[in-house]
Amino acid sequence: MNDEFMRRAIDLSERSIDDGGGPFGAVIVKDGEIVAEGMNRVTLDNDPTAHAEVEAIRRACDRLGTFDLGDCEIYASCEPCPMCLGAVYWSRMRRVYYANTREDAARLRFSDEDIYDEFSLPPEERRIVSLVRVPSDRARAAFERWTRKQDRVVY
């Protein structure tokens, strides 16, 4: 853990507040250097996915020219929400460092508990009926086509 990187993530959270965003910042580090930064831009961009971690991941992937950040770590001013944690897993980062907890965030009405609770319910009991299958031969064919593609990149 590097205090300098955590300080920078917290600096970004403060800057985000000043800019009109939420109090969240994140930096991605590779080989001891910051390769990308992100601030919360949800309300500024009217984009519910514009969390600091996701913004930093997008920038890191663009800068490094890869979707695999397995040799990187992320420093966040707060424990990542389920969406951001999912993005960290998909990007294959090896470690997450965070300052504030999700309980700290919940006290400010940034609560993820309802999402965590929803994940534990069977799909038919969730408030958003999220898993309604619409079978499609065409969708299945697209999967089959991808498996036959010789130059596909598996991720």
Secondary structure, DSSP 8 states (H G I E B T S, - for coil): --HHHHHHHHHHHHHHHHHTS-S-EEEEEETTEEEEEEE--HHHHT-TT--HHHHHHHHHHHHHT-S--TTEEEEEEE---HHHHHHHHHHT-SEEEEEE-HHHHHHTT---HHHHHHHHS-GGGSSS--------HHHHHHHHHHHH-TT----
